[in-house]
């Protein structure tokens, strides 16, 4: 809930209410048991609800209950502060899906945290929770955990990870080995021109697309082509074995 402590007289003047509405708010994360206790106090005969402006919120910001003195913030600064605090709590909770306003609030909350520290903290929060370990690179959260200069690469990196996961699943079935497929294509006649030029460990983009499509048959052809195009070396337009292994997430197997 968002809480800001202040003692009030029994009667609150109008100018006090305006000050209250625009005060800086303290946001505190409560356990379920603590929230239930606070809610019980709000409806008890205790003097606390009549001396303290307090509201209980859900993680998405909805006010569930409040004391009589509580009033929503009317200043932009107070509203932005509460939004940033709630976004930070969602980040701590391991949430990965935010709308644009929540992403902007989270970016304000984490403005002093370096990108590496953000990623390490989020990874640790996810590790300590018993939930499915999803890849954040394909979610809106990626914009907060990645420098703006790399945003145009987010989709491609997500595709690489998805392709690597699909390839690993195929390998486990024993139907095909991505690296054997790559080597076979390099050794084939289609790669003869590259070999003659001293580039015997690379493939043209078209041949690399065929290899990746065999390893990830459920992927759309356009997604495979986009992922492979970004694997290629800009100078040669070819996909090296090292780049193929790196993007497949299994360089050690190469």
N, C-alpha and C positions, 0 to 999 in steps of 0.2 A: 504494500500500500504506500501512498505518498503521505508523509507525515511532516508537519512542521509545528514545533511546540511553542506555545505562547499562552500566557495566563491572561484571562479576560475577566472583566467585571460581569455581573449578571446581565446587565443591559449593554449591548454593543451598539455604538453610534455608527451612523452611515459612513463616516470617513474611516472608521476602523475596519468596516467591511471591505471598503475599496482597497485599503492597505493589505488586508488579508488575501484578497483575490490575487494580488500581484506579488505576493511574497515569494521568495525562493522556497522551493519545496524539497524536502528530504525524502528520498525514495529508499525503502528498506525491503529486502527480500525476506519473506516469512515462510516458515514451514507450514504445512497444512494444519497441524495441531495449533501452532501459534496464531494462524489466521482465524481458526475457529474460536480460540480464546478471545481475541480482539473483537470478533463479531458478537460474542456473547456479552462482552462488556458494553458494547455500543447500545445494547437493548436492556441493560440492567439498570438498577437504581443508582449506580455509581455516579459520582460527580465528574468522572473523567470525560464522558462525552460532552459535557457542558463547559469544559475548560479547554478542550483541545480540538483543533480542526484536523480531522483525520478521515481518510477514505481507504477502503479496501478495493483493490483492483485485481482483475485477472491479468495474465501475462500479455494479452493483446490490448490492455489499457482500459477495458470496460470497467466502470465503477459498479461494484456489487453492493456496497453498503457504505454509509458515511455517517459521521456525527452531525448534529444540528448546526455546528459552526462551520462545517466544511462548505466551501464554494469553489467552483471550477476557476482556474486561472483565466484572467482576461487579458494579460499582457503576452505578447508574442514570445518574449524571453522566457517567461515561466513555462509556457506551453512547450517551447523547444527543449527546455531543460528536462521536463518530465518525459517527453518523447525520446530523448537521448538516453535517459536512464532506463526506460522500459526496453529500448532496443538493445542496450548493453546486457540486460538480464536475459533477453531472448538469446543473445549470442552465447552467454554463459550456459544457457540451457541446451545449447547445441543446435538451435534452429538454423536452417539454411535457406528458407524461403521468405523473402521480404518484398513488399511493394516499394516503389521508388521513394516514397516519403520515409518509410522505415529505414531504407538503406542510407538515405541522407542523414537521418538521425544517428544511425550506428556509426557512420563515418565521423560525425562530430564527436561521438563518445570515445572513439578510438584514435583521435587525431594525434595524440602524443605517443602512440604505440607504433614502433617500427613494424614493417610488413612481416619480417621473420618472427618477431615476438607474437604477433597476432595469430599467425598460422600455427606456431608451436602451442600456444595457449588453447586455441580451438581444438587442435588435434588431441591434446591431453584431456580436455573436457569431454570430448566424444569417447575417448578410450575408457574413461571412468564410468560411463553410463551403459547400461545394458540395453542397447538398441542397435538396430541395423546400421552398419558402418558404410554410409553412402559416400560417394565422391562429390565433394563440394564444388569441384571445378566446373561442373555443368549446371550449377544453381546460381541464383542471383547473388548469393554471398560471395562469389568469386570476385566481384567488383571491389569488395572491401578488403580482401586478402591478396589482391594482386595490384601492382603499380599500374596507373592509368596507361602508361606506354605499352603495356602488355595485354590490354583488354582485347585487342583485335585477334590475339592468339588463343583466347580462352576456349572458343568453340573447337578449334583444331586440336588443342591439347586434350580436351574432353573426348573428342573422337579417337585420338590415339589411345587413351586409357580404355575406352570402351572396346576398341579393336583388340587391344592386348588381352582384355578379359575374355573376349570371344575366342581368340586364338588359343589361350590357355585351356579353355573348355574343350576345344577341338583336339588339342594335344592329349588331354586326359582320356579321350575316347579312343585314341590310337589310330584314328582315320587318316590324319595328315599331320606332318610336322612342318611348321612355317619355315623353319630355317633350311630344312632339306628342300622344300619347295623353292626357296630363293636360290640355293646353290644349283639346283637342277636347271632353273631358268638361266642362270649365269652361264652354265656349261652348254646350254643349247645353242643352236645356230642363230637364234634371235639376238644373242649377246656377242656374236662373233666380231662385229665391228668395234664394240667397246673393248673387247679383249685385245684386238689388234692395235688399238690405240694405247695400250697399257692400262686399261681400266677394267681389269678382269674381275673385280669384286663389286661391280655396280650393274644396275639395270636401267633401261629407259623407263620413263614414267608409265607408259602403256603396259609394259611387261610386269612392272611392280604392281600395278592395279590388278592384273590377272592373278598374281600370287596372293595378294591380300584378299581378294574376293573368294578364292578357294578356302582360305583360312577363316573367313567370316561370311559365310554364305547368306546369313540373314540380314546383312546390312544393305542399305540402299546403295545402288551403284554410284549415285552422285556423292554420297557421304564418303565412300571409299576413295573416289577420285580426288575429292577435296583433301582428305587426309594424306594421301600419297603425294599430291602436288606439293604440299608443305614439307614433306620429307626430302624432296629433291634438293640437290646442291644448286644454288642460283647460277653459278658459273657454267655448269655442265648440263643442267637439266636432267641429271641422272640420280638415282637413289642408290647410295652406297650400302654395303652390308652393315657397316657400323651404324648408319642412320636408321636402317630397317630394324636392327636389334634394339637400338635405343628407344625408338618409338614403340616397339612392341613390348618394352619394359622388361627385356630379358637379355641384357648385354652379356651377362655372365655365361649364358648358354651359347654365345657366339664365339 
